[in-house]
């Protein structure tokens, strides 16, 4: 399907955009080229890359494409043993023949995989047979001692399937401000809810899907969770994973609550209070059976490095994820390849263009490292693996910039900063770079979606590395503005994590170039300085960074 939206002349893409910000290296930055970015996005999201699924033949094509491009830009292999990659060992789980039904009052209520329910697991087993498991509603499934919050209280949920709401307890009533208002905390992420269920010994989790608090529709849930799932290899998986990780549609939850004599909306309200206690869905059970194929696979982070001249042991990172969903069930148009043009061929194209500009400019004093992470779509696993097994010490990693789903709709008046306020130091540097472009900083515009916890900067940030996650924001600068807004909105509604996220000739990469110029300018300032960016005093990541202060001179 083609968008009939933008009318930007093709020649606009061919115009090189030059950074005008001077930095410590001296002189204006070499040119960023919107056409080159477009070409890389088009290539990486081509059907021949089969959706860039990890541990598939497509992965070899990605490694070859990126390593050649980084080498052409003047970068050296930055991976293990003098190569371009870092091996990341994962378990891959494929669920098949999934059947599930609820029972209430002697009546069976069948639910179809991908339609009313999505069932998956990251627990090694040949088959799961779950019969007559009771359901218990545990609100948002949160245990946060620092906020004096415990949704579980003293209730034992071992052997039960817990039903949880998506997002945080503040989402519906941000004025409560127990969990940062509408700004999602880590407690609102599905990853946390699944982990907490395992810590509690639950047999399974069912997250109630609602589009607004999840920030995506059911199609995204279906597409993301009915394909193979991945996890890092765990020594004690039985204690860290549950047999059933699932989602259910809201109307299914409403019906189940009604059959248990409960009002779903009333229970949602009750769950916003510290006084909430778990509620049994009396008389309601679930039966689920599914085959699980579990195999160990090795996928790869792709790493390139430009060594610094005087402080090569100090690193500035630029990151993004190369993987996407791969291939799944055909959509309504028969397309089963999830091309991932915006998410995240755009960010990888940005890394390649940054490498070309860094390679053409003055050699930095500190090293520049580009990492194309694997398995982001599986739960930030490539970045989590790197952060736990860094090839360049995190203590002397100066700072980093993450590129994920870049702006492909045209120039914008602002530079958005996801996680604004976490590091006033990095915020200020980005603000100065944006001001040099005639733009302004725009704090998180959709922090209720928990975007700060949903991309590859997060595993590094939680280990103390000051990581920025910027992307274009604000008002469009070029006509037709209404069409550009419609294209951006249409992506979120119909293309995100769907087969229709493909390269389109109407895409306008001049906005992406604005953002690349900004992160290059800040990185270049740092590369020719002795500065070490800091976290804000209120950031939870500051104390982690402080513990390694002696390593930074």
C-alpha positions in Angstrom: 0.0 0.0 0.0 1.3 3.4 -0.9 0.7 6.6 1.0 -0.8 9.5 -0.9 0.5 12.1 1.4 3.6 14.1 0.9 4.4 16.0 -2.3 8.0 16.9 -1.6 10.0 17.1 -4.8 12.4 14.3 -5.2 15.2 16.8 -5.7 14.8 17.8 -2.1 16.3 14.5 -1.0 19.3 14.9 -3.3 20.4 18.1 -1.6 23.1 17.6 0.9 22.5 19.2 4.3 25.6 20.7 5.9 26.1 21.0 9.7 26.9 24.6 10.5 27.9 24.1 14.1 31.6 24.5 14.8 33.2 22.3 17.5 36.5 21.6 19.1 37.8 19.8 16.0 37.8 23.0 14.0 35.9 24.0 10.9 32.4 23.1 9.7 31.3 19.5 9.7 31.4 17.6 6.5 28.1 17.3 4.7 25.3 15.0 5.7 23.4 13.7 2.7 19.6 13.0 3.0 19.7 11.0 -0.2 22.3 8.6 1.2 20.2 8.1 4.3 17.2 7.3 2.1 19.2 4.9 0.0 20.3 3.0 3.0 16.8 2.8 4.4 15.5 1.6 1.1 18.2 -1.1 0.9 17.9 -2.4 4.4 14.1 -2.6 4.3 14.0 -4.3 0.9 12.1 -7.6 0.8 15.4 -9.4 0.2 16.3 -8.7 3.8 13.2 -10.6 4.9 12.4 -8.2 7.7 15.8 -8.5 9.3 14.9 -11.3 11.6 17.7 -12.3 14.0 19.4 -15.7 13.6 18.0 -16.0 10.1 19.9 -15.9 6.7 18.9 -12.2 6.6 21.3 -11.6 9.5 24.3 -12.4 7.4 23.1 -9.9 4.8 22.8 -7.2 7.4 26.3 -8.0 8.8 27.8 -7.9 5.3 26.0 -4.6 4.4 26.9 -2.7 7.5 30.5 -3.9 7.9 31.2 -2.9 4.3 29.6 0.5 4.8 31.5 1.1 8.0 34.7 0.1 6.4 34.1 2.4 3.4 33.5 5.2 5.9 36.9 4.7 7.4 36.0 2.9 10.6 37.8 -0.2 11.9 36.2 -3.5 13.1 35.2 -2.9 16.7 33.9 -6.3 17.7 35.5 -9.4 19.2 38.7 -10.9 18.0 39.4 -8.1 15.5 36.1 -8.6 13.7 32.9 -6.6 13.2 30.6 -8.4 15.6 30.0 -9.5 19.1 28.3 -12.8 19.6 25.1 -12.7 21.6 23.8 -16.1 22.7 20.0 -16.4 23.1 17.3 -18.9 23.6 14.7 -18.8 20.8 11.1 -19.9 21.7 8.5 -20.8 19.2 5.0 -21.5 20.4 2.7 -23.5 18.1 -0.6 -25.4 18.3 -1.8 -23.0 21.0 -5.2 -23.6 22.4 -6.8 -21.8 25.3 -10.1 -21.4 27.0 -11.5 -19.9 30.1 -14.1 -21.7 32.3 -16.7 -19.9 34.4 -19.8 -21.4 36.0 -19.4 -24.6 34.1 -19.3 -22.8 30.7 -16.2 -23.1 28.4 -15.2 -19.8 26.8 -12.7 -20.5 24.0 -10.3 -17.8 22.9 -8.3 -17.8 19.7 -4.5 -17.3 19.6 -3.9 -13.9 18.0 -7.5 -12.8 18.2 -8.8 -12.6 21.8 -5.5 -13.8 23.4 -1.8 -14.0 22.7 0.1 -16.8 24.4 3.9 -17.0 24.5 6.6 -18.2 26.8 10.3 -17.8 27.5 10.6 -20.9 29.6 12.3 -23.9 28.0 9.9 -26.8 27.7 8.7 -29.1 25.0 5.1 -28.5 25.8 3.0 -26.6 28.3 -0.3 -28.1 29.7 -1.9 -25.7 32.1 -5.3 -26.9 33.4 -7.8 -25.3 35.8 -5.5 -22.5 36.9 -7.2 -19.9 39.0 -7.1 -16.2 38.0 -6.3 -13.4 40.4 -6.4 -9.6 39.6 -3.3 -7.9 41.0 -3.9 -4.4 39.7 -0.8 -3.1 38.0 1.3 -5.9 39.3 3.8 -3.5 40.9 6.0 -3.8 44.0 7.8 -0.5 44.6 9.0 -0.2 48.2 10.5 3.3 47.5 7.0 4.5 46.7 5.4 2.5 49.5 3.5 0.5 47.0 2.7 -3.2 46.9 -0.1 -4.6 44.7 0.4 -8.1 45.9 0.2 -7.4 49.7 0.5 -10.8 51.5 -1.4 -12.8 48.8 0.3 -15.9 47.6 0.0 -16.1 43.8 2.1 -19.3 43.3 0.5 -21.6 40.8 -2.0 -18.9 39.7 -2.3 -16.8 36.6 -2.3 -13.1 37.5 -4.2 -10.6 35.5 -2.6 -7.1 35.3 -3.3 -3.7 33.8 -0.9 -2.2 31.3 1.1 1.0 32.2 1.2 2.5 35.7 -1.4 3.3 38.4 -1.1 7.0 37.6 -2.1 6.7 34.0 -5.8 7.2 34.5 -5.4 9.7 37.3 -2.0 11.5 36.7 -2.8 14.0 39.5 -2.1 11.2 42.0 1.6 11.5 41.0 2.6 8.3 42.8 4.3 7.0 39.6 5.4 10.3 37.9 1.9 11.2 36.7 1.4 10.3 33.0 5.2 9.7 32.5 5.5 5.9 32.6 8.0 4.4 35.0 9.7 1.1 34.5 6.9 -0.5 36.5 4.5 0.1 33.7 6.4 -2.0 31.1 5.4 -5.5 30.3 9.0 -6.6 30.9 8.7 -5.6 34.6 5.3 -7.2 35.0 6.5 -10.5 33.6 9.6 -10.4 35.8 7.7 -9.6 39.0 5.3 -12.5 38.3 8.2 -14.9 38.1 9.6 -13.5 41.3 6.3 -14.2 42.9 6.1 -17.8 41.6 3.0 -17.2 39.4 2.2 -19.7 36.7 1.4 -17.0 34.2 0.5 -13.4 33.4 -2.3 -12.0 31.3 -1.8 -8.3 30.6 -5.1 -6.6 29.7 -4.6 -4.7 26.5 -6.0 -1.2 26.1 -4.8 0.9 23.3 -4.3 4.2 25.0 -2.3 3.1 28.1 -0.3 0.6 25.9 0.3 3.3 23.3 -0.3 0.7 20.5 -3.2 -1.3 19.1 -3.9 -5.0 19.3 -2.3 -5.6 15.9 1.0 -4.7 17.4 0.6 -7.1 20.2 -0.4 -9.9 17.8 2.4 -9.3 15.5 5.0 -8.9 18.2 4.1 -11.9 20.3 3.0 -14.6 17.8 6.5 -14.7 16.2 9.4 -16.5 17.9 10.5 -14.9 21.2 14.1 -14.6 22.4 15.8 -14.4 25.8 19.3 -14.4 27.0 20.5 -17.8 28.2 19.6 -18.0 31.9 21.1 -20.5 34.4 17.9 -20.5 36.5 15.2 -19.9 34.0 12.5 -21.7 36.1 12.9 -19.0 38.8 13.1 -16.1 36.3 10.4 -16.9 33.7 6.8 -18.1 33.9 5.2 -20.8 31.7 2.6 -18.4 30.3 3.3 -14.8 29.2 0.2 -13.4 27.5 -2.1 -10.6 26.6 -5.9 -10.5 26.4 -8.2 -8.1 24.7 -10.1 -5.6 27.0 -13.5 -7.0 26.2 -12.4 -10.5 27.2 -11.3 -9.1 30.6 -14.5 -7.2 31.1 -16.5 -10.4 30.4 -14.3 -12.5 32.8 -14.7 -10.0 35.6 -18.5 -9.9 35.0 -18.6 -13.7 35.3 -16.7 -13.5 38.6 -19.2 -10.9 39.9 -16.8 -8.0 39.5 -17.0 -4.7 37.6 -13.8 -4.2 35.5 -13.9 -0.4 35.6 -14.5 -0.3 39.3 -11.5 -2.6 39.9 -9.4 -0.4 37.7 -10.2 2.5 39.9 -9.5 0.5 43.1 -6.1 -0.5 41.6 -5.0 3.2 41.7 -4.7 3.2 45.4 -2.0 2.0 47.8 -4.7 0.2 49.7 -5.6 -2.1 46.8 -5.5 -5.8 47.5 -5.5 -8.6 45.0 -9.0 -9.9 44.0 -9.7 -13.5 43.0 -11.8 -13.9 39.9 -13.9 -16.4 41.7 -15.0 -19.4 39.7 -12.9 -18.4 36.7 -10.1 -20.6 35.5 -7.9 -21.0 32.4 -6.8 -24.0 30.5 -4.0 -23.6 28.0 -1.9 -26.0 26.0 0.8 -25.3 23.5 4.0 -26.8 22.0 7.2 -25.0 22.7 10.2 -25.3 20.5 13.3 -24.1 22.3 16.7 -23.7 20.6 19.9 -21.9 21.4 20.9 -19.4 18.7 23.7 -17.0 18.3 23.0 -13.6 16.9 25.4 -10.6 16.6 25.8 -7.0 17.6 27.7 -5.2 14.8 30.4 -2.8 16.1 32.6 -0.3 14.3 35.3 1.9 15.9 37.2 5.0 15.0 40.1 5.1 17.5 40.9 8.4 19.2 44.2 10.0 18.8 45.1 10.9 22.4 42.5 9.2 24.6 41.5 6.0 22.6 40.4 4.3 25.9 37.6 6.8 26.2 34.5 6.1 24.1 31.6 8.0 22.7 28.8 5.7 21.5 26.2 6.0 18.7 23.7 3.1 18.8 20.6 1.8 17.1 19.1 -1.7 16.5 19.4 -3.4 13.1 16.8 -6.2 13.8 13.1 -6.2 13.1 10.3 -8.7 13.4 11.3 -10.8 10.3 8.5 -12.7 8.6 5.1 -13.6 10.1 1.5 -14.4 9.1 0.3 -12.6 5.9 -1.7 -9.4 6.5 -4.9 -8.5 4.7 -2.9 -7.7 1.6 -0.9 -10.9 1.7 2.3 -9.3 2.9 4.2 -11.3 5.4 7.5 -9.4 5.4 7.9 -6.9 8.2 10.4 -4.6 6.4 11.0 -2.2 9.3 11.9 0.8 7.3 11.2 3.4 10.0 11.8 0.9 12.8 14.7 0.8 12.6 16.4 0.8 9.1 16.2 4.6 9.6 18.3 4.6 12.7 20.9 2.2 11.2 21.0 4.4 8.1 21.7 7.3 10.5 24.6 5.4 12.0 26.1 4.8 8.6 25.8 8.5 7.7 27.3 9.5 11.0 30.2 7.1 10.3 30.8 8.7 6.9 30.9 12.2 8.4 33.1 11.2 11.3 35.4 9.4 8.9 35.7 12.4 6.6 36.4 14.9 9.4 39.3 15.5 11.7 40.3 12.4 13.7 38.8 12.7 17.2 40.8 12.6 20.4 38.4 10.2 22.0 37.2 7.0 20.2 33.9 6.9 18.4 32.1 3.5 18.5 29.0 2.7 16.5 26.9 -0.3 17.7 24.1 -1.8 15.6 22.4 -3.9 18.3 20.6 -7.1 17.7 17.3 -8.4 19.3 15.9 -5.0 20.3 12.5 -6.2 19.2 12.8 -9.2 21.6 13.3 -7.1 24.7 16.5 -5.0 24.2 18.5 -8.2 24.4 21.4 -7.1 22.2 22.0 -4.0 24.2 21.4 -5.8 27.5 24.1 -8.3 26.5 26.5 -5.6 25.5 25.9 -3.6 28.7 26.5 -6.8 30.7 29.6 -7.7 28.6 31.0 -4.4 27.3 33.8 -4.5 24.8 34.7 -1.0 25.8 34.5 -0.2 29.6 31.3 1.5 30.6 33.3 3.5 33.3 35.1 5.3 30.5 32.3 5.5 28.1 31.8 9.3 28.0 28.2 9.4 26.7 26.0 8.0 24.0 23.3 8.7 21.5 20.6 6.2 20.5 18.9 6.4 17.1 15.6 4.6 16.9 12.7 5.2 14.4 14.0 8.5 13.1 11.9 11.3 11.6 11.2 10.6 7.9 8.6 13.2 7.4 10.6 16.4 6.9 12.2 19.2 8.8 10.9 20.1 12.3 11.2 23.1 14.6 12.3 21.2 17.6 14.6 18.4 18.8 12.7 16.1 21.1 14.6 14.5 24.1 13.1 11.3 25.5 14.0 11.2 29.1 14.4 14.9 29.3 15.6 15.9 32.8 17.5 12.7 33.5 20.7 14.5 32.5 20.5 18.3 32.5 24.1 18.2 31.2 23.2 16.3 28.1 19.9 18.2 27.7 21.9 21.5 27.7 24.4 20.3 25.1 21.6 19.1 22.8 19.8 22.4 23.4 22.9 24.3 22.2 23.2 22.2 19.1 19.5 22.6 18.3 19.8 26.4 18.9 22.6 26.5 16.3 20.1 25.1 13.8 17.4 27.6 14.8 15.5 24.9 16.7 14.4 24.4 20.3 14.5 21.4 22.7 11.1 19.7 23.2 10.8 17.5 26.3 9.1 14.1 26.0 5.8 14.5 24.1 4.5 11.0 24.8 6.1 10.0 28.1 3.0 8.0 29.1 4.1 5.4 26.5 7.2 4.7 28.5 9.4 5.3 25.5 12.4 5.9 27.7 12.4 2.2 28.7 11.7 0.8 25.3 14.9 1.4 23.3 18.5 0.3 23.4 19.9 3.2 25.4 18.1 1.9 28.5 20.4 -1.0 29.5 23.4 1.3 29.2 21.7 4.1 31.1 20.7 1.9 34.0 24.4 1.0 34.3 25.3 4.6 34.6 26.3 5.7 31.0 24.8 9.1 30.2 22.7 8.2 27.1 20.6 10.6 25.1 17.6 9.5 23.0 16.8 12.5 20.7 14.6 12.7 17.7 12.8 15.5 15.7 9.8 17.1 17.3 7.7 20.2 17.2 6.1 21.8 14.1 6.9 20.9 10.5 8.7 23.7 8.6 7.8 22.9 5.0 4.5 22.5 3.2 2.3 20.5 2.9 2.2 20.5 6.7 -1.1 18.7 7.0 0.1 15.8 4.8 3.3 15.5 6.9 1.3 15.3 10.1 -1.1 12.8 8.6 1.9 10.6 7.5 3.4 10.6 10.9 0.1 9.8 12.6 -0.7 7.1 10.1 2.6 5.4 10.8 1.7 5.0 14.5 -1.8 3.9 13.8 -1.2 1.5 10.9 2.4 0.7 10.2 4.3 0.4 13.4 5.3 -3.3 13.8 3.3 -4.2 10.8 4.2 -5.4 7.3 3.4 -1.9 5.9 6.4 -0.3 7.5 8.3 -0.1 4.2 10.4 2.5 2.4 8.2 5.0 0.5 9.4 7.4 -2.2 7.5 10.2 -0.5 9.7 10.0 2.7 11.6 13.2 3.4 14.9 12.5 5.2 15.9 16.2 5.7 14.4 16.0 9.2 16.6 13.0 10.0 19.6 14.9 8.8 18.7 17.7 11.3 18.9 15.3 14.1 22.1 13.7 12.8 23.7 17.1 12.7 22.8 17.7 16.3 24.1 14.5 17.7 27.3 14.8 15.7 27.8 18.3 17.0 27.5 17.3 20.6 29.6 14.2 20.1 32.3 16.2 18.4 32.4 18.7 21.3 32.9 15.8 23.7 35.4 14.1 21.4 37.7 17.1 21.6 37.3 17.8 25.3 38.0 16.4 28.7 34.3 16.7 29.8 32.4 13.9 31.4 28.6 14.5 31.2 26.7 13.9 34.4 23.3 12.7 35.4 20.9 15.1 37.2 20.9 14.8 41.0 17.3 13.4 40.8 18.2 10.7 38.3 18.1 7.1 39.6 21.1 6.4 37.3 23.5 8.9 39.0 24.5 6.8 42.0 25.5 3.9 39.6 27.7 6.3 37.7 29.2 7.8 40.8 30.6 4.4 41.9 33.0 4.4 39.0 34.1 8.0 39.3 37.7 7.1 40.0 38.0 5.6 36.5 37.4 8.9 34.9 40.3 11.4 34.8 
